[in-house]
Each structure stands twice: as structure tokens, then as C-alpha cells.
Amino acid sequence: MTAKTMDDLVSLCKRRGFIFQSGEIYGGLQGMYDYGPLGVELKNNLKSAWWSSMVYENDNIEGLDASILSNPTVLKYSGHEDTFSDPMVDCKSCNSRFRADQLDKNICPNCGSEDLTEPRPFNLMFKTNVGPISDGSSFAYLRPETAQQIFTNFKNVVDSSSKTLPFGIAQIGKAFRNEITPRNFIFRVREFEQMELEFFVRPGTDEDWHKEWVKKRLHWWEQQGVPKDNIELYDVPDDELAHYSKGTIDIMYKFPHGLEELEGIANRTDFDLGSHTKNQDELNISAKVMPNNNSNTRLAIQDIDSKKWVVPYVIEPSAGVDRGVLAIMNEAYNVEDLGEGKERIVLKLKPHLSPIKAAVIPLKKNNAELVNKASDLKKRLQSLNIGRVVLENTGNIGKGYRRHDEIGTPLCITIDFESLEDNTATVRDRDTMKQERVSIDALPDYLIKCINE
Ligand code: GAP
């Protein structure tokens, strides 16, 4: 069962410390959220699953962590200064502003007036001042996608890691968009994180690689607990394509508020490297790019066989971390009927994503022998380096189980008086609620097996 409503998720996220409205004590800041103690663990686990699947499992993919503040020249040649905008309309009655393409008919959703302005482009990039003088002469953009710094570092990575085609550069990091109408919790926000791969291929092989990456990404989402049944692929029509794209397949997920984009996989052709390169005329660039006399570097690679300089095509799987967290929470959220009017909320996260991997619970909170044994076990399990393990010393086992069900902890391990005699503990499985007696010495392997399943 998936979440009934977005409100169920928002409420769980706040109650249990996953996600909070940013600056809430001062009324909040629209389109910004903060990840709390459990949210940061879940988010880090998701990012690390992506990083492993990209960088560690593929010797032809390298990582990058580039700056967020971007030289405006980069975003001029990337085309973002001219085209990265949404159509905006104003309501002349109540002065609210909306995205024209999201309006139901031409009616103001705030006051019902039909007296709206004509749509006009609104650039989504945030600007900030760089240095001590704020007269507008020296500014930077907060990057609207992580991708551009991958393109501008293309030669640095090729030269330092001796890559040949096909190869990729992966990056996870913040991106910023001044969305006209941020909404639906963490789905559309103004500050978010992206996990982006730019995969450089020989021109002519791009369409096969595009298909290949769509397959790989669907499989990866399934491994994170987002099944194909709740996904649809959207082949973006030509008139909706981003300025750099020859073809984009969006992975659309059934979010609580409707079917929307979780990840986009674009064929960016040689547009970006071609735009940022010097000597454009000497290279065989197929995309329509702006003439560039500012770049001091040739962003091309020498073909091993022909020795000709080639501007590679780029396949770009680009996923939103926050949308990933939302999809994963939605899939994991279950309300189970326990009979007699009782129910439990259980977050059936894949164990590798769970914020807490195991809770060790002494049966009595004031019994030093039980607490010491539980504490030793916590330290032993924590040293496995598989994520967070907690000592839950509240003295209320039932409450402990309920809390850990709701936050998705796969195993609760209780240390009781029998444990002191025979060195065993009771292990309770989150999903089945079944309990079994396991030797404490076998618990490290037991937990590792559970996390890796
Ligand atoms: N580099 C390509 C790119 O940025 P995009 O489709 O604009 O393409 C990629 O964004 C992904 O980033 C989206 O699929 C989505 O998951 C996420 N994303 C985009 N805008 C977002 C926003 N305002 N809030 C949260 N996530 C967003």
C-alpha cells in the first residue's frame, strides 16, 4: 500500500524528524526545507547508493564536486541566460503570480479573477553578489543544474584520468531555481539536490546509449524500492524539449499529488561541450551553438583510431534527490490493520536506505547489567560501518517498536535477562513483526545480511 495522501507523509516527516519547513520559527521560507536527524541519514543513504552504482561500479565513470556559485559566462554559453525561464502571469486583481502553463483555464487560483496579464518569460536563476562591491558589476549565479561544471571541467578530468570514450563524470550537489510556484512539499522547491551523470559517447552511438541508460536507471530505482508498476516513461515531445536536448525520456512516478517527473534522461548531443569550447570552427559540432571567443580550452577528445578531435555527445541521467526521497517515502509508507481497532504505521524502506539500521533495546532502563550489555552490542554493531545503530534506552519496548516501525528501522534487538545467561538476544523483524532468538555473536553477520539483502 502506498501513502494515502501527501499530508500523511508531511506529518510523519515532521513528527519523526525527517523533514522540516526551513526557518519555521519565523514563519518559514517558501520552497525551502531542512532535513532533520532521520532525513539526513535517508538522504545520505540514497546519495551513496547512487554514487556506488555510478562511480564505484563503473571504472569508466569519475566523480566531481564543483562549486555552486557559477561564473555568468558559463551560463551565458550554456544558453541558460537566454532560455532558462518559465512563462509567468500576474493576476491584476490580487497581484498573485503564477506559471502560465500550470493554470487551469485562465483563472487566478487565488481569487478566481479572469483578469490576468499576458504570459512573459521569468528567468529562474538566482543571482548573488561576489566580492565587497554590490553595484551589480560582479555577480555570480547559483547554479540551476550541476551539469555545467561537469562540462567546464571536461578537459581537467580527461587529462588527469586518461579517459577514452565512452566515459562519464558524476556529480551530486545543490541546484537552485527561483520557481514561480514551489509546491507539493519537497517535490518542487527552490533549493534542491541533483544526482547527475554526464556520459560522453561517440557521435552516432548516442541513441543506443540513451536507451541503455533509461534501462539502467529504471532498474536502479527498483532497487531503491520504487517499482516499475508506479512508473511511466514519457518521451518528451519536440516542442517541450530543453534547448540543449535532441531527445529526453522522463521517468514519471505516481507521486501522492499525481504522475510527475522523478528523473530526466536527456540526449544533450554535443551542445554543451560545443558551446563551451574554443576553436568551434575547427571542430565538427552538430548542435546549433553560440559563437564563443571567450573559452580558452578545446573541449574535445582525440579518437584513438582516426586521431581526429571529436566533440563527444552526452547522455545525461539527471535525478532529483528530494523527489527521490519523496518517492521512496511514499512507497515505504504502510498502515497495517492489527485488528481490534488497532493499526501500525510502518515504513518499509529498503534496509540499505533506512536511517537507523538497528535499535538495541535493554529490557529495563535502570538495570546496569542489561544496559551495559546492550551498549557493548551497540558499539560492536556500529563498528561494522553499515550506517547508524542506536541504543534505545527508554525502558518501554512497545513504544520503541512503534517508533522504529514508523522510521523504518529493519531490526530491533532486545537484551533481556536470558541474554545475560546464554548470550542471545531477541531480534524483531520490522516487516513481519516476527521475533527470533539469535546468538549475540552471530548478530553482526545477521545485520550485514539484512542490510545487503
Ligand atoms: N541537468 C538537467 C536538468 O537539470 P531537469 O529536468 O530540469 O534537468 C533534473 O532537472 C531533475 O532535477 C528533475 O527530474 C527533478 O528530479 C529535479 N528537479 C528539477 N527541478 C526541481 C525543483 N524545483 N525541485 C525539486 N527537484 C527538482
Residues whose N, C-alpha, C, O or C-beta is under 5 A from the ligand:
A	BS01	GAP	P144 E145 A147 R177 E179 I186 F187 R188 V189 F192 Q194 E261 L262 E263 G264 S318 A319 G320 R323
